[in-house]
Amino acid sequence: MISLVKRLILFLLLASIAWAASPKTITSSVGITDLNNNAVANGSIVFTISSGANVIGGGQIVQGLTYSVVLDGTGNIPSGKSLWGNDQLQPTGTYYIVNIYNSNGLKVRGPENWIISGASPIDLALETNTALPDPGLGQPVLQNPSSAQTITGQNLTLTGTALLTLQGQLTESVATGTAPFSVTSTTPVANLTVSNHPQVQSCGTTSSCSHTALTGAQVVIGSAPLVSGSPSTVTITGISPAFTSASTYFCHAQEATTAANNLLKVANVSGSSFTITGPNSLTDTINYICVGN
């Protein structure tokens, strides 16, 4: 009697949430069998949910309630039967504890752990006893939460080539004095504009500035002495990360030793090298600054 009441409650519960989601149709391509591979004619399969879970989209399944399906004369699932898939429930990690009984009510198979998932209809003849899901999935980060989620006390680490993709804002509440980001890579990020951070714009090649923002821009500064010669020169090499090419940056050089010798020319050799040329027979120190992308 108690079992009948429980089944009735489950039936009413499933019916009450049918508007929000639909359980999966269950079928069998061949008869359900016992441990000796004999079809369980006119027997039954009893499903018990492993833990309390909510149906995604609304509704609740209460832990411990059972759902029974009476098999036909060939051991097949009659038409019109359905069951909530475990991939329709949250939290993830649930499964069904399944017991199979013959027509006399004697258990001939089970308990087994079945995970009902995939596209409907579900062929129960293909279901097998499966290892229990990781209990650590009991409180997962849901793909479609109905409210805000919080990860407390532990880090969230993405390994390998996994990406973190955001369609909303990234906010943080770290107190002033602690850097909000800790980044290992020194590779420039294109299209990143930071408040109070210098922006690099190109005015183009005419007197009317086109004020085009440069993506992936960088500023390189330094100083080096000229090598005496006719003329005197110094070649700066090893800029890293390099500019894209010799034509995507400009350099300005200035005498740091004697202002009267400030007759200098800069020629870009490549994205990572340029040459400063000055008057004959000088070893003066030259300051330089290069800007570009």
C-alpha positions as CSV (number, residue, x, y, z in Angstrom):
1,M,0.0,0.0,0.0
2,I,2.8,2.4,0.9
3,S,4.6,1.6,-2.3
4,L,1.4,2.3,-4.3
5,V,1.0,5.7,-2.5
6,K,4.6,6.6,-3.3
7,R,4.1,5.7,-7.0
8,L,1.0,7.8,-7.1
9,I,2.8,10.7,-5.5
10,L,5.6,10.4,-8.1
11,F,3.1,10.3,-10.9
12,L,1.3,13.4,-9.7
13,L,4.6,15.1,-9.2
14,L,5.8,14.3,-12.8
15,A,2.4,15.4,-14.2
16,S,2.6,18.7,-12.3
17,I,5.8,19.7,-13.9
18,A,5.1,18.5,-17.4
19,W,4.6,22.1,-18.6
20,A,8.3,22.9,-17.9
21,A,10.0,19.9,-19.3
22,S,9.2,16.4,-20.7
23,P,10.6,13.1,-19.6
24,K,12.2,10.8,-22.1
25,T,10.3,8.0,-23.8
26,I,11.7,4.6,-22.8
27,T,11.6,1.6,-25.1
28,S,13.3,-1.7,-25.6
29,S,14.5,-3.1,-28.9
30,V,14.6,-6.6,-27.4
31,G,13.1,-8.1,-24.3
32,I,14.6,-7.2,-20.9
33,T,16.4,-10.3,-19.6
34,D,17.5,-11.8,-16.3
35,L,21.0,-12.8,-15.4
36,N,20.6,-16.0,-17.5
37,N,19.7,-14.0,-20.5
38,N,16.0,-15.1,-20.4
39,A,13.4,-12.6,-21.3
40,V,11.5,-11.4,-18.2
41,A,7.9,-11.9,-19.6
42,N,5.3,-10.0,-17.6
43,G,7.9,-9.0,-15.1
44,S,8.7,-5.4,-14.0
45,I,11.5,-2.9,-13.8
46,V,11.7,-0.7,-10.7
47,F,13.7,2.6,-10.8
48,T,14.8,4.4,-7.7
49,I,16.5,7.8,-8.0
50,S,19.9,7.8,-6.3
51,S,19.4,11.2,-4.6
52,G,17.1,14.2,-4.5
53,A,17.3,16.2,-7.6
54,N,15.5,19.0,-9.4
55,V,14.2,18.8,-13.0
56,I,16.0,21.4,-15.1
57,G,13.2,23.9,-15.9
58,G,11.2,23.4,-12.8
59,G,9.9,20.7,-10.5
60,Q,11.5,18.3,-8.0
61,I,12.0,14.5,-7.7
62,V,12.1,13.4,-4.1
63,Q,14.9,11.0,-3.0
64,G,13.7,7.4,-2.4
65,L,10.6,7.4,-4.6
66,T,10.3,4.5,-7.1
67,Y,8.9,4.2,-10.5
68,S,7.8,0.8,-11.8
69,V,7.3,-0.3,-15.4
70,V,5.4,-3.6,-16.0
71,L,6.8,-5.5,-19.0
72,D,4.7,-7.2,-21.7
73,G,4.6,-10.9,-22.5
74,T,7.9,-10.8,-24.3
75,G,9.8,-8.8,-21.7
76,N,9.5,-5.5,-23.7
77,I,8.7,-2.1,-22.5
78,P,5.1,-1.3,-23.4
79,S,4.5,1.8,-25.5
80,G,3.8,5.2,-23.9
81,K,6.3,4.8,-21.0
82,S,8.6,7.6,-20.0
83,L,11.2,8.5,-17.4
84,W,13.2,11.6,-16.5
85,G,16.8,11.3,-17.9
86,N,19.6,11.9,-15.5
87,D,20.9,14.6,-17.9
88,Q,17.6,16.4,-17.3
89,L,18.3,16.6,-13.5
90,Q,20.3,18.9,-11.4
91,P,22.7,18.6,-9.6
92,T,24.5,16.3,-12.0
93,G,25.8,13.0,-10.8
94,T,22.4,11.2,-10.2
95,Y,21.6,7.7,-11.4
96,Y,18.9,5.2,-11.1
97,I,19.1,2.1,-8.9
98,V,17.4,-0.6,-11.0
99,N,15.9,-3.9,-9.9
100,I,14.2,-6.3,-12.2
101,Y,11.5,-8.8,-11.1
102,N,9.8,-11.7,-12.7
103,S,6.0,-12.2,-13.0
104,N,6.0,-13.7,-9.6
105,G,7.6,-10.7,-8.0
106,L,10.9,-12.4,-7.4
107,K,14.0,-10.3,-8.1
108,V,16.0,-11.8,-11.0
109,R,18.4,-9.0,-11.6
110,G,19.8,-6.1,-9.7
111,P,20.5,-3.8,-8.1
112,E,22.2,-2.1,-11.0
113,N,23.2,1.5,-11.5
114,W,21.8,3.0,-14.7
115,I,22.4,6.4,-16.1
116,I,19.5,7.4,-18.4
117,S,20.8,10.1,-20.9
118,G,20.9,11.0,-24.5
119,A,18.2,11.6,-27.1
120,S,14.7,10.3,-26.6
121,P,13.6,7.5,-27.0
122,I,16.0,5.6,-24.7
123,D,16.5,1.9,-25.5
124,L,16.6,0.2,-22.1
125,A,17.8,-3.0,-23.7
126,L,21.1,-1.3,-24.2
127,E,21.5,-0.1,-20.6
128,T,24.2,-1.7,-18.5
129,N,25.4,-1.5,-14.9
130,T,27.7,1.5,-14.7
131,A,30.3,2.7,-12.2
132,L,29.0,5.2,-9.8
133,P,29.5,8.9,-10.8
134,D,32.1,10.9,-9.0
135,P,30.4,12.0,-5.7
136,G,32.3,15.3,-6.1
137,L,29.7,16.3,-8.7
138,G,27.1,16.6,-6.0
139,Q,27.3,20.5,-6.1
140,P,28.4,21.3,-9.6
141,V,28.7,24.6,-11.5
142,L,25.6,24.4,-13.6
143,Q,25.4,25.3,-17.2
144,N,21.9,26.8,-16.9
145,P,21.5,28.0,-13.2
146,S,18.3,29.5,-12.0
147,S,20.2,31.8,-9.6
148,A,23.7,33.1,-8.9
149,Q,26.4,30.5,-8.1
150,T,29.4,31.0,-5.8
151,I,32.6,29.0,-5.5
152,T,33.9,29.3,-1.9
153,G,37.2,28.3,-0.5
154,Q,38.7,26.6,-3.5
155,N,40.3,27.6,-6.8
156,L,38.8,27.0,-10.3
157,T,41.5,25.8,-12.6
158,L,41.3,25.3,-16.3
159,T,43.9,22.9,-17.6
160,G,45.3,22.1,-21.0
161,T,43.9,24.2,-23.8
162,A,40.6,24.9,-22.1
163,L,39.3,28.5,-22.7
164,L,37.3,30.7,-20.4
165,T,34.8,32.6,-22.6
166,L,32.7,35.4,-21.2
167,Q,29.7,37.2,-22.8
168,G,29.2,39.5,-19.8
169,Q,31.4,41.6,-17.7
170,L,34.3,40.3,-15.7
171,T,34.3,41.9,-12.2
172,E,36.5,41.5,-9.2
173,S,36.4,42.8,-5.6
174,V,40.1,42.5,-4.5
175,A,41.1,45.2,-2.2
176,T,43.5,48.0,-3.3
177,G,47.1,46.9,-2.7
178,T,46.6,43.4,-4.3
179,A,46.9,43.0,-8.1
180,P,43.6,41.7,-9.5
181,F,45.3,39.7,-12.1
182,S,48.4,37.4,-12.0
183,V,49.6,36.7,-15.6
184,T,52.7,34.7,-16.6
185,S,52.7,35.5,-20.4
186,T,54.3,38.7,-21.6
187,T,52.7,38.5,-25.0
188,P,50.7,41.7,-25.9
189,V,46.9,41.5,-26.0
190,A,45.3,43.0,-29.0
191,N,42.2,45.2,-28.6
192,L,42.7,45.7,-24.8
193,T,42.1,49.2,-23.6
194,V,42.8,49.9,-19.9
195,S,41.7,53.1,-18.1
196,N,44.6,55.4,-17.2
197,H,46.9,53.4,-19.5
198,P,48.6,55.2,-22.4
199,Q,46.9,54.6,-25.7
200,V,48.9,54.6,-28.9
201,Q,47.3,56.3,-31.9
202,S,48.6,56.8,-35.4
203,C,48.0,60.2,-37.2
204,G,49.0,58.8,-40.6
205,T,51.2,60.5,-43.1
206,T,49.4,63.9,-43.6
207,S,49.0,67.1,-41.6
208,S,45.4,66.1,-40.7
209,C,45.6,63.5,-37.9
210,S,43.6,60.4,-38.6
211,H,43.9,59.3,-34.9
212,T,43.8,55.6,-35.6
213,A,44.3,53.4,-32.5
214,L,47.1,50.9,-32.8
215,T,46.3,47.4,-31.6
216,G,49.1,45.4,-29.9
217,A,51.2,48.6,-29.5
218,Q,54.3,48.8,-27.4
219,V,57.0,51.4,-26.4
220,V,60.7,50.5,-26.4
221,I,63.3,52.8,-24.8
222,G,67.0,52.6,-24.2
223,S,70.4,54.2,-24.8
224,A,73.6,53.1,-26.4
225,P,77.0,54.7,-27.4
226,L,77.9,55.3,-31.0
227,V,80.7,53.4,-32.5
228,S,83.3,55.9,-33.9
229,G,83.5,55.8,-37.7
230,S,82.7,57.7,-40.8
231,P,79.9,58.1,-40.0
232,S,79.5,56.9,-36.4
233,T,76.7,54.3,-36.0
234,V,75.1,51.9,-33.5
235,T,72.7,49.1,-34.3
236,I,70.1,48.1,-31.7
237,T,69.1,44.4,-32.0
238,G,67.1,41.9,-30.1
239,I,63.8,43.8,-29.5
240,S,61.4,41.2,-28.0
241,P,58.6,41.0,-28.5
242,A,59.5,42.4,-31.9
243,F,57.4,44.9,-33.8
244,T,55.4,43.3,-36.6
245,S,57.8,44.6,-39.3
246,A,60.3,47.4,-40.0
247,S,57.4,49.6,-41.3
248,T,55.1,49.3,-38.3
249,Y,57.1,51.5,-35.8
250,F,58.9,54.8,-35.5
251,C,62.0,55.6,-33.5
252,H,63.4,59.0,-32.2
253,A,67.0,59.4,-31.1
254,Q,68.6,62.2,-29.1
255,E,72.1,63.0,-28.1
256,A,72.7,62.5,-24.4
257,T,76.4,63.7,-24.3
258,T,76.7,66.8,-26.5
259,A,73.7,68.7,-27.7
260,A,75.7,70.2,-30.7
261,N,76.2,66.7,-32.1
262,N,72.5,66.0,-32.3
263,L,72.5,65.3,-36.0
264,L,71.1,61.8,-36.0
265,K,69.2,59.5,-38.3
266,V,67.3,56.3,-37.5
267,A,66.8,53.5,-40.0
268,N,64.6,50.5,-39.2
269,V,66.3,47.2,-40.1
270,S,63.5,44.8,-39.1
271,G,60.9,44.5,-36.5
272,S,63.5,43.8,-33.9
273,S,66.4,46.0,-35.0
274,F,67.2,49.5,-36.1
275,T,70.4,51.6,-36.7
276,I,71.2,55.1,-35.4
277,T,73.7,57.1,-37.5
278,G,75.5,60.2,-36.3
279,P,78.4,62.5,-37.2
280,N,81.9,61.2,-37.9
281,S,84.3,60.1,-35.1
282,L,81.8,60.1,-32.2
283,T,81.3,57.8,-29.2
284,D,78.5,59.8,-27.6
285,T,75.7,58.1,-25.8
286,I,72.3,58.2,-27.7
287,N,68.9,57.9,-26.1
288,Y,66.1,56.4,-28.1
289,I,62.4,55.7,-27.9
290,C,60.4,53.5,-30.4
291,V,56.6,53.3,-30.7
292,G,54.5,51.0,-32.9
293,N,53.0,47.6,-33.2
